[in-house]
Amino acid sequence: MHFRSWLALLALGATPAFAQQSDADCAALRDVVIDATSVSSARVIAASETLPAYCEVRATARPAISIEVRLPMAGWNGKYYQAGCGGFCGVLGRADAGSSWINAMRPGLERGYATATSDSGHHALGVTDAGWAYANPHGERDWGYRSISETHRVAQAMIGAFYGDGSSQEIFQGCSTGGRMAHMAAQRFPEMFDGIISGAPAMNYTGLVATKMSWLVQANTDADGNQILGPDEAATIGAAVLAQCDAVDGAEDGTIADPRACEVNYADLGLSNQQIDTLMKWREGPRNAAGDQLYPGGIPEGSEPFWWLWLTGNADGAGKVATAFATDFGRYMAFDIDPGPTWSPMDFDFEADPAKMSTSSGFYNSDNPDLSSFREAGGKMIVWHGWADAIVTPYKTVDWYEKASEAAGGEDVLKENVALFMVPGLDHCGILPGPGGINAAALDPMTPLEAWLNDGTVPSSILAAE
């Protein structure tokens, strides 16, 4: 962490102030020499809407990590904000092309932070495209963890060259794969970030995307290759869940506060025995022939309104993203020896295949509950997850938190550095609107994290202010 220059200023009773940077200062960053890195462009982007004018720098950390750094032209707050990326990544700055703050540099840039993100080490046609990983261990390593530290390294070099000083505080934010990266940062680079925001973290990709998503696909496919549960059944199941579980928490508000308290009778819904069997497998999660749970929990009650996007598709043929993820991950990323483009989630063997992902699990997975090094460094971490997440099960996050509490010596000890928020009715990363319209726009973990870091105020909520 880059405290020395900052503390020297404070010791003199001064407040850091950074002058307006010029267009020439920005253009000069094209000539900055950084080890194992090439800078391709540096240009000024004019202020727009909520964003200030900034210097946009594009660089590549070898072998293939594309990085974008955004440096405020004026009013830099002396701090740094790094964003993760979603799915298999591969599209530089994708999150900032939309309006959401998830995996975007926007929340930091709006507040005067120098910001950066990367494509995680490869170019792809979309976030479900994993063809880049075929027999490419360097690409898998970069996606797994190295892009985090390389983005930080390049960004810090640019910050120093542009402002003449390093950043005093560093924050990382990500959701889904970005949440996996957030946990990876806390574990592999415990002193790199002072504050971390982790949303709906896909902490264990081999367990989640290879094992669990293959389980979901196989459970929903009949002997003739037809889908068993579709969007119509999802609507029927969702209505029954809401009718029977909404009031369990004492309030009929269209939201299921905690699916673990939900018990549903599906007997009178007109579902076939085959459909009920699929539903029970989805609720239970993957098991082997001996009945051992291979990944914590299954599809939570209350997530049914979002099944079309993640699981069943809709009448227009859109959705079923989980199948796309499971397919490309199994073909090109999961196994020690890639099976290639003919592999299907229907080929996954729940007895033998979990043991065939040892190499990738070491690259990708960040669900180690031991955060002792991060806690000893004084880091603060906000973890959030929607209870209605149909693709990255919230039960895994709860399981991780319970194990992290035990590893820390108790939940009260863990709470000194980690705050967990489980949000009723919220879709995966808040992408689709849930009950009452709740989505990502209703959340603001940044403000409470800043208060926690800067004045010690422990977070009590991540809901955005009205």
C-alpha positions in Angstrom: 0.0 0.0 0.0 1.3 3.4 -0.9 1.2 5.4 2.3 4.7 6.9 2.6 4.3 10.0 0.4 0.8 10.6 1.7 1.9 10.4 5.3 4.8 12.7 4.7 2.4 15.4 3.5 0.1 14.9 6.5 3.1 15.2 8.9 3.7 18.6 7.4 0.1 19.6 8.1 -0.6 19.7 4.4 -3.6 18.5 2.4 -2.7 16.7 -0.8 -3.8 18.8 -3.8 -3.2 17.8 -7.4 -3.2 20.5 -10.1 -5.1 20.4 -13.3 -3.3 18.0 -15.7 -2.8 19.1 -19.3 -3.6 17.3 -22.6 0.2 17.1 -23.1 0.6 15.4 -19.7 -1.9 12.8 -20.8 -0.2 12.3 -24.3 3.2 11.9 -22.6 2.0 8.7 -20.9 2.4 7.0 -24.3 6.1 7.1 -23.7 6.1 5.7 -20.2 8.3 2.7 -20.0 7.0 -0.2 -17.9 8.6 -3.6 -17.6 6.9 -6.3 -19.7 4.3 -3.8 -20.8 3.5 -1.8 -24.0 1.4 1.4 -24.0 -0.7 1.7 -27.1 -2.6 5.0 -26.5 -3.2 7.9 -24.2 -5.9 10.4 -24.9 -8.2 12.9 -23.1 -11.9 12.0 -22.8 -14.1 15.0 -22.3 -16.4 15.2 -19.2 -19.9 13.7 -19.8 -22.9 13.3 -17.5 -21.6 12.2 -14.1 -18.0 11.5 -15.3 -15.2 14.1 -15.2 -12.7 14.6 -18.0 -10.0 11.9 -17.8 -6.9 10.6 -19.4 -7.6 7.2 -20.9 -4.6 5.0 -21.2 -4.6 1.6 -23.0 -1.7 -0.8 -22.3 -0.9 -4.5 -22.6 0.9 -6.4 -19.9 2.6 -9.3 -21.6 1.6 -11.8 -22.8 -1.9 -10.5 -23.5 -3.6 -8.6 -20.6 -5.3 -5.6 -22.1 -5.6 -2.8 -19.5 -7.5 0.5 -19.4 -6.5 3.2 -16.9 -8.7 6.3 -16.4 -7.0 9.2 -14.7 -9.0 12.3 -13.7 -7.7 15.4 -15.4 -8.5 17.5 -12.3 -9.7 16.8 -8.7 -7.9 13.4 -8.2 -8.6 12.4 -4.7 -5.3 10.6 -4.3 -6.8 7.1 -4.3 -7.2 4.2 -6.7 -10.2 2.1 -7.7 -9.9 -1.2 -9.7 -12.8 -3.1 -11.2 -13.2 -6.7 -12.1 -15.0 -8.3 -15.0 -17.9 -10.7 -15.6 -18.2 -14.2 -17.0 -15.1 -15.3 -18.9 -14.3 -11.6 -19.5 -12.5 -10.9 -22.7 -14.1 -7.5 -23.6 -12.1 -4.6 -22.2 -14.2 -2.1 -20.3 -17.4 -3.9 -21.2 -19.1 -2.9 -17.9 -18.5 0.8 -18.6 -20.3 0.6 -21.9 -23.6 0.3 -20.0 -25.2 2.2 -17.1 -24.6 -0.2 -14.2 -21.9 0.3 -11.7 -21.2 -3.5 -11.5 -17.7 -4.4 -12.6 -17.4 -0.8 -13.9 -14.8 1.9 -13.2 -17.6 4.4 -13.0 -18.2 4.4 -9.2 -14.6 5.3 -8.6 -14.1 7.8 -11.4 -17.3 9.7 -10.3 -15.7 10.2 -6.9 -12.3 11.3 -8.1 -10.4 8.0 -8.0 -7.9 7.0 -10.5 -9.4 3.8 -12.0 -8.5 0.7 -14.0 -9.8 -2.6 -15.3 -8.7 -5.3 -17.7 -10.0 -8.0 -20.1 -8.3 -10.5 -17.8 -5.8 -11.6 -20.4 -7.5 -12.4 -23.6 -9.8 -11.1 -26.3 -13.2 -12.9 -26.8 -16.4 -12.5 -28.7 -18.4 -12.4 -25.5 -18.4 -13.3 -21.9 -19.5 -16.9 -22.5 -16.8 -17.5 -25.1 -13.9 -19.6 -23.6 -12.3 -20.7 -26.9 -9.3 -18.6 -26.0 -8.4 -21.0 -23.2 -8.0 -24.1 -25.4 -4.6 -25.5 -24.5 -3.6 -22.1 -23.2 -2.4 -22.4 -19.6 -0.9 -18.9 -19.7 -4.3 -17.4 -20.6 -6.0 -19.5 -17.9 -3.5 -18.3 -15.3 -4.0 -14.7 -16.3 -7.8 -15.0 -16.1 -7.5 -16.8 -12.8 -5.4 -14.4 -10.9 -2.5 -12.7 -12.6 -4.6 -10.0 -14.4 -5.5 -8.6 -10.9 -1.9 -7.8 -9.9 -0.8 -6.8 -13.4 -3.6 -4.3 -13.7 -2.7 -2.9 -10.4 1.0 -2.7 -11.3 0.4 -0.9 -14.6 -2.2 1.5 -13.1 0.2 2.4 -10.3 3.0 3.2 -12.8 0.6 5.5 -14.7 -0.6 7.2 -11.6 2.9 7.9 -10.5 3.9 9.2 -14.0 0.8 11.4 -14.3 0.4 12.9 -10.8 4.0 12.6 -9.5 2.8 10.5 -6.5 1.4 7.1 -5.7 -2.2 6.4 -4.5 -2.8 6.5 -0.7 -5.6 4.0 -0.7 -6.7 1.2 -3.1 -10.2 -0.4 -3.5 -11.3 -3.3 -5.6 -14.9 -3.9 -6.8 -16.4 -6.9 -8.7 -19.4 -9.1 -9.0 -19.8 -12.7 -10.2 -16.4 -13.5 -11.8 -15.5 -10.0 -10.5 -16.5 -11.2 -7.1 -14.3 -14.3 -7.6 -11.5 -11.9 -8.4 -12.2 -9.8 -5.3 -11.8 -12.9 -3.1 -8.7 -13.8 -5.1 -7.2 -10.4 -4.4 -7.8 -10.8 -0.6 -6.1 -14.2 -0.6 -3.2 -13.9 -3.1 -2.5 -10.2 -2.7 -3.6 -9.5 0.9 -1.8 -6.1 1.1 -2.7 -4.8 -2.3 -6.1 -3.4 -1.6 -7.3 -1.6 1.5 -10.9 -2.2 0.7 -12.7 -4.8 -1.4 -16.3 -5.1 -2.6 -17.3 -8.6 -3.6 -20.8 -9.2 -5.1 -22.3 -12.6 -5.9 -18.9 -14.2 -5.9 -18.3 -17.2 -8.2 -15.6 -18.3 -5.9 -15.3 -21.9 -7.0 -15.5 -22.1 -10.7 -14.8 -25.9 -11.0 -17.5 -26.6 -8.5 -20.0 -24.0 -9.7 -19.7 -23.9 -13.5 -18.4 -27.4 -14.3 -20.1 -29.5 -11.7 -23.2 -27.7 -10.6 -24.2 -26.2 -14.0 -23.7 -29.6 -15.7 -25.9 -31.1 -13.0 -28.6 -28.5 -13.8 -28.4 -29.2 -17.5 -28.5 -33.0 -17.1 -31.4 -32.8 -14.6 -33.4 -30.8 -17.1 -32.8 -33.0 -20.1 -34.9 -36.1 -20.9 -33.8 -39.2 -22.6 -34.7 -37.7 -26.0 -32.7 -34.5 -25.4 -35.7 -32.4 -24.7 -36.0 -29.7 -21.9 -38.1 -30.8 -18.9 -38.7 -27.5 -17.1 -39.3 -24.4 -19.3 -40.5 -20.9 -18.8 -44.1 -21.9 -18.3 -43.2 -24.3 -15.5 -41.0 -21.6 -14.0 -43.9 -19.2 -13.8 -46.1 -21.9 -12.2 -43.5 -22.9 -9.6 -42.7 -19.2 -8.9 -46.3 -18.4 -8.1 -46.6 -21.3 -5.8 -43.4 -20.4 -4.0 -44.5 -16.8 -3.5 -48.0 -17.8 -2.3 -46.6 -20.3 0.3 -43.4 -18.5 1.4 -44.0 -14.7 1.2 -45.5 -14.4 4.6 -43.0 -16.7 6.4 -41.0 -13.6 7.5 -44.1 -11.9 8.8 -44.6 -9.5 5.9 -46.5 -10.1 2.7 -44.4 -7.9 0.5 -43.7 -10.0 -2.6 -40.2 -10.9 -1.3 -38.9 -14.1 0.3 -36.6 -12.9 3.0 -34.6 -16.1 3.3 -35.3 -19.2 1.1 -33.9 -21.5 3.8 -37.1 -20.9 5.7 -39.3 -21.7 2.7 -41.1 -25.1 2.5 -43.3 -25.6 -0.6 -45.9 -28.2 -1.4 -45.8 -28.8 -5.2 -48.4 -31.5 -5.3 -51.2 -29.6 -6.8 -49.4 -27.7 -9.5 -50.0 -30.0 -12.4 -46.3 -30.9 -12.8 -45.4 -34.4 -14.0 -43.3 -36.7 -11.8 -40.4 -36.1 -14.2 -40.7 -32.3 -13.7 -40.9 -32.7 -9.9 -37.8 -34.8 -10.0 -35.9 -32.2 -12.0 -37.1 -29.5 -9.6 -35.9 -31.4 -6.6 -32.5 -32.0 -8.2 -32.3 -28.2 -8.9 -33.2 -27.4 -5.3 -30.8 -29.9 -3.9 -27.7 -29.3 -6.0 -25.1 -31.8 -7.3 -24.4 -35.1 -5.6 -22.5 -38.2 -6.6 -23.9 -41.7 -6.5 -23.1 -42.0 -2.8 -25.2 -39.0 -2.0 -22.2 -36.7 -1.2 -22.9 -33.0 -1.9 -20.4 -31.8 -4.5 -21.2 -28.1 -4.3 -23.2 -26.3 -1.5 -26.9 -26.0 -2.1 -29.0 -25.5 -5.2 -31.4 -23.1 -6.8 -33.1 -21.0 -4.1 -36.8 -20.4 -3.8 -37.7 -16.9 -5.0 -35.4 -17.0 -7.9 -38.0 -18.3 -10.4 -38.7 -14.9 -12.1 -35.1 -15.0 -13.2 -34.9 -18.6 -14.5 -35.6 -17.6 -18.1 -32.3 -15.7 -18.3 -30.1 -18.2 -16.5 -31.8 -21.7 -16.7 -34.9 -22.2 -18.9 -34.8 -19.6 -21.6 -37.9 -17.9 -22.7 -40.5 -18.2 -25.5 -38.3 -16.1 -27.8 -35.3 -18.3 -27.4 -33.3 -16.0 -25.2 -31.5 -16.9 -22.0 -30.2 -20.3 -20.7 -26.9 -18.6 -20.0 -25.9 -21.3 -17.5 -25.8 -23.9 -20.3 -23.6 -21.6 -22.4 -21.2 -21.1 -19.5 -21.1 -24.8 -18.6 -20.4 -25.8 -22.2 -17.5 -23.6 -23.0 -16.0 -23.9 -19.5 -16.0 -27.7 -19.8 -14.7 -27.7 -23.3 -11.8 -25.3 -22.8 -11.1 -24.3 -19.2 -12.1 -26.8 -16.6 -10.2 -30.0 -17.1 -6.5 -30.8 -16.8 -6.7 -32.0 -20.4 -9.2 -29.9 -22.5 -11.7 -32.2 -24.2 -12.4 -29.6 -26.9 -15.4 -28.5 -28.9 -17.3 -31.8 -29.0 -17.8 -31.9 -25.2 -21.2 -31.2 -23.7 -22.4 -30.7 -20.1 -24.3 -34.0 -20.7 -20.8 -35.6 -20.7 -19.9 -34.6 -17.2 -19.3 -37.6 -14.9 -20.1 -36.7 -11.3 -18.1 -39.7 -10.1 -14.8 -39.2 -12.0 -14.7 -35.6 -13.3 -14.4 -33.5 -10.2 -11.0 -35.0 -9.6 -9.9 -34.1 -13.2 -9.8 -30.3 -12.5 -6.9 -30.0 -10.1 -4.8 -27.6 -12.2 -7.6 -25.2 -13.0 -9.0 -25.2 -9.5 -5.6 -23.9 -8.3 -5.7 -21.1 -10.9 -9.4 -20.2 -10.6 -10.9 -20.9 -7.2 -10.8 -18.3 -4.4 -13.1 -19.8 -1.7 -10.3 -20.4 0.9 -12.0 -19.2 4.1 -8.6 -18.2 5.7 -8.4 -14.4 5.4 -5.8 -14.0 8.1 -3.2 -12.2 6.0 -5.8 -9.8 4.6 -7.2 -9.1 8.1 -3.7 -8.6 9.5 -3.0 -6.0 6.8 -6.1 -4.1 8.1 -8.2 -4.7 4.9 -11.9 -4.2 4.9 -14.3 -6.3 2.8 -18.0 -6.0 1.9 -19.5 -9.2 0.5 -23.0 -9.1 -0.9 -25.3 -11.6 -2.6 -28.9 -11.8 -3.7 -31.0 -14.4 -2.1 -32.8 -14.9 -5.4 -29.6 -15.6 -7.4 -30.4 -18.6 -9.7 -26.9 -19.0 -11.2 -24.4 -18.4 -8.5 -26.0 -19.9 -5.5 -26.2 -17.7 -2.4 -25.8 -20.8 -0.3 -22.1 -21.1 -1.3 -21.5 -17.5 -0.1 -23.2 -18.3 3.3 -21.2 -21.5 3.5 -17.9 -19.6 2.9 -18.8 -16.9 5.4 -19.5 -19.5 8.1 -16.2 -21.2 7.4 -14.4 -17.9 7.3 -15.9 -17.0 10.7 -14.7 -20.3 12.1 -11.2 -19.8 10.7 -11.0 -16.3 12.2 -12.0 -17.5 15.6 -15.6 -16.5 15.5 -18.0 -14.3 13.6 -17.4 -11.3 15.9 -13.7 -11.5 15.0 -14.4 -11.8 11.3 -16.8 -8.8 11.4 -13.9 -6.5 12.3 -12.8 -6.9 8.6 -15.7 -8.6 6.7 -19.3 -7.5 6.4 -21.8 -9.8 4.7 -25.1 -8.6 3.2 -27.7 -11.0 1.8 -30.3 -9.1 -0.2 -33.9 -10.6 -0.5 -35.4 -10.8 -3.9 -32.2 -9.7 -5.7 -31.2 -11.4 -9.0 -27.6 -12.3 -9.9 -25.6 -9.1 -9.5 -28.9 -7.3 -9.6 -29.1 -7.6 -13.4 -32.9 -8.1 -13.7 -35.3 -6.2 -11.5 -36.9 -8.1 -8.7 -39.8 -7.4 -6.3 -40.3 -3.7 -5.9 -37.8 -3.2 -8.8 -34.8 -4.0 -6.7 -31.7 -4.4 -8.8 -28.1 -3.2 -8.8 -29.2 0.4 -8.9 -30.8 0.0 -5.5 -27.4 -0.9 -4.0 -24.4 1.3 -3.0 -21.7 -0.6 -1.2 -19.1 2.0 -2.0 -20.3 4.7 0.4 -20.3 2.4 3.5 -16.9 1.0 2.4 -15.4 4.5 2.3 -16.8 5.3 5.7 -15.4 2.1 7.1 -12.0 2.8 5.7 -11.8 6.5 6.4 -13.5 6.9 9.8 -14.1 3.3 11.1 -17.9 3.3 10.7 -18.9 -0.4 10.4 -21.3 -0.9 7.5 -25.0 -1.5 8.5 -26.5 -1.4 5.0 -25.6 -1.3 1.3 -28.9 0.0 0.1 -28.5 3.2 -1.9 -29.8 6.4 -0.2 -33.2 7.6 -1.3 
